[in-house]
Amino acid sequence: MPSTAEILKSYYDALYERFGPQHWWPGETPFEVAVGAVLTQNTNWRNVEKAIGNLKREGLLDPVSLHAVPRERLAELIRPAGYYNIKADRLHNLLTVIVNDCAADVDIFLSGAVDELRQRLVSIRGVGLETADSIILYAAGKPTFVVDTYTFRMAVRHGLVFEDASYDDMKSLFENSLPADTQLFNEYHALIVRLGKEFCKKRAVCSGCPLEPFPHTVEETV
Ligand code: SF4
């Protein structure tokens, strides 16, 4: 019987072989990636790109300029990303920490060990675990595994976790089974998102899926 580490490695190989490199995360700077991580909650990336495009066009994509934008104006600029009032608040909370606690220096904000940085991020109102881990992995370039709905869906269907597994249970499953390699974690999460969008949807499309050869059970309600 293969170990969890062997199973997860086999999944990675199958996904990579089918999909190839995903080139995540689209963003020119760590700051842009962090902003994108806040904006991408509950929307698709195309909408985030429009919102970030608005900020760029206005010359606001730096911590000091963006922090100084009145909340209503910020909400208007990021409107394409949806939930724009909530996201404007979350973004402002993040910017306040960068500007007031880190001298507006994104490198300082993203410094420190993974656990320390994660603690700093989740203590910001509106920054949840997935957003925090996305910022750590894709903006800071440090090894933390990002978990999302797609990860849960695949892992439950493949019997790797129970349905009531917590975010940190799922994160530990991957981190305890794989080497703490930033590039591996980067690619693996991106591949799972691709899998979830194309095959492991709410209504699973197992036929032709790269993980079809591995044991799985589909409950359509997952
Ligand atoms: S084989 Fe089915 S259950 Fe497994 S990942 Fe693919 S779509 Fe999801």
Boltz pocket constraint, residues with backbone or C-beta under 6 A from the ligand:
constraints:
  - pocket:
      binder: B
      contacts: [[A, 153], [A, 154], [A, 157], [A, 158], [A, 195], [A, 199], [A, 200], [A, 201], [A, 204], [A, 205], [A, 206], [A, 207], [A, 209], [A, 210], [A, 211], [A, 212], [A, 213], [A, 214], [A, 216], [A, 217], [A, 218]]
      max_distance: 6.0
